[in-house]
Amino acid sequence: MAENTPKPEARPASGKRLLISVVAAAAAGVLLVFAIIMPAEYGIDPLGTGRLLGLESMTAEPTITIEITDVIGGNEVVSEVEIPDYGDPVPLPNPAVHQDETAAPQRTTMEVAIGPFEETEIKTVLGEAKVILYSWSVDRGDIYSDFHGHAPEFGPDFFVRYEEHQEGSGNDGSLVAPFGGEHGWYWLNYNEYPVVVTLTVEGYYDDIIDYGIF
């Protein structure tokens, strides 16, 4: 090539062509989102491309098939049903947090009259890990209360204390029995007037023992 041959000049893209390129790229990106990404990642298929390309299956929850047996017209009919497959669960650190029961929870409400300077005990009989909800209140003034549990196999002097109030007019709570035995309340009315304690217990207890006034 001769030395005096003129070199072609590089012309910058015009503003119009640059704008067209940017708009085209943006439109392609939007189309990609609606046509591919949304069906594959979120299961949303506004254009129907996910269904055509089989992308919806990528977001479908895994399932397993189980057999259900029904009796229709005296004949057993077995059918297959798909249910969600959530994989293997993590083992419970304390399996006692869930228990199947053979009956509905019991509910008992009782009123206990306590004279001046008298005391009493009310105990629920619970198996290990059984649950109760409780609520008690006194009709006037304050009294001493001690919520505790006894395990017969550990001897008559063994007890654990859940809660103690030197003075109070009521309490609400729950208990998961740490052992089988008696779990309940000791109340002392240190007032010069009688009081009535109303106690409500709900849950899976075997019995409620009223030790009377002493």
ChimeraX attribute file (.defattr): number of C-alpha atoms within 10 A of each C-alpha:
attribute: neighborCount
match mode: 1-to-1
recipient: residues
	/A:1	4
	/A:2	5
	/A:3	6
	/A:4	6
	/A:5	7
	/A:6	7
	/A:7	7
	/A:8	6
	/A:9	6
	/A:10	6
	/A:11	6
	/A:12	7
	/A:13	9
	/A:14	8
	/A:15	9
	/A:16	8
	/A:17	10
	/A:18	12
	/A:19	12
	/A:20	11
	/A:21	12
	/A:22	11
	/A:23	12
	/A:24	12
	/A:25	12
	/A:26	12
	/A:27	12
	/A:28	11
	/A:29	12
	/A:30	13
	/A:31	13
	/A:32	12
	/A:33	14
	/A:34	18
	/A:35	20
	/A:36	20
	/A:37	17
	/A:38	19
	/A:39	25
	/A:40	22
	/A:41	14
	/A:42	12
	/A:43	17
	/A:44	17
	/A:45	18
	/A:46	11
	/A:47	14
	/A:48	14
	/A:49	15
	/A:50	22
	/A:51	14
	/A:52	9
	/A:53	13
	/A:54	11
	/A:55	20
	/A:56	21
	/A:57	14
	/A:58	14
	/A:59	14
	/A:60	12
	/A:61	10
	/A:62	13
	/A:63	13
	/A:64	12
	/A:65	12
	/A:66	11
	/A:67	11
	/A:68	11
	/A:69	12
	/A:70	12
	/A:71	9
	/A:72	8
	/A:73	7
	/A:74	7
	/A:75	9
	/A:76	11
	/A:77	12
	/A:78	11
	/A:79	11
	/A:80	11
	/A:81	11
	/A:82	11
	/A:83	12
	/A:84	10
	/A:85	11
	/A:86	10
	/A:87	9
	/A:88	6
	/A:89	6
	/A:90	6
	/A:91	7
	/A:92	9
	/A:93	7
	/A:94	7
	/A:95	8
	/A:96	12
	/A:97	11
	/A:98	10
	/A:99	10
	/A:100	6
	/A:101	8
	/A:102	6
	/A:103	7
	/A:104	8
	/A:105	12
	/A:106	13
	/A:107	14
	/A:108	11
	/A:109	12
	/A:110	11
	/A:111	13
	/A:112	18
	/A:113	17
	/A:114	23
	/A:115	18
	/A:116	13
	/A:117	14
	/A:118	17
	/A:119	20
	/A:120	18
	/A:121	19
	/A:122	18
	/A:123	20
	/A:124	20
	/A:125	20
	/A:126	26
	/A:127	17
	/A:128	13
	/A:129	17
	/A:130	21
	/A:131	19
	/A:132	21
	/A:133	15
	/A:134	18
	/A:135	15
	/A:136	18
	/A:137	18
	/A:138	20
	/A:139	13
	/A:140	12
	/A:141	14
	/A:142	19
	/A:143	22
	/A:144	17
	/A:145	23
	/A:146	17
	/A:147	18
	/A:148	17
	/A:149	24
	/A:150	21
	/A:151	17
	/A:152	13
	/A:153	9
	/A:154	9
	/A:155	9
	/A:156	9
	/A:157	8
	/A:158	11
	/A:159	15
	/A:160	12
	/A:161	13
	/A:162	13
	/A:163	11
	/A:164	14
	/A:165	15
	/A:166	10
	/A:167	14
	/A:168	14
	/A:169	16
	/A:170	18
	/A:171	14
	/A:172	11
	/A:173	10
	/A:174	13
	/A:175	16
	/A:176	15
	/A:177	19
	/A:178	16
	/A:179	15
	/A:180	17
	/A:181	17
	/A:182	24
	/A:183	27
	/A:184	21
	/A:185	21
	/A:186	16
	/A:187	20
	/A:188	22
	/A:189	23
	/A:190	19
	/A:191	15
	/A:192	10
	/A:193	12
	/A:194	16
	/A:195	21
	/A:196	15
	/A:197	18
	/A:198	16
	/A:199	20
	/A:200	15
	/A:201	20
	/A:202	16
	/A:203	18
	/A:204	21
	/A:205	20
	/A:206	12
	/A:207	12
	/A:208	16
	/A:209	13
	/A:210	13
	/A:211	12
	/A:212	12
	/A:213	14
	/A:214	11
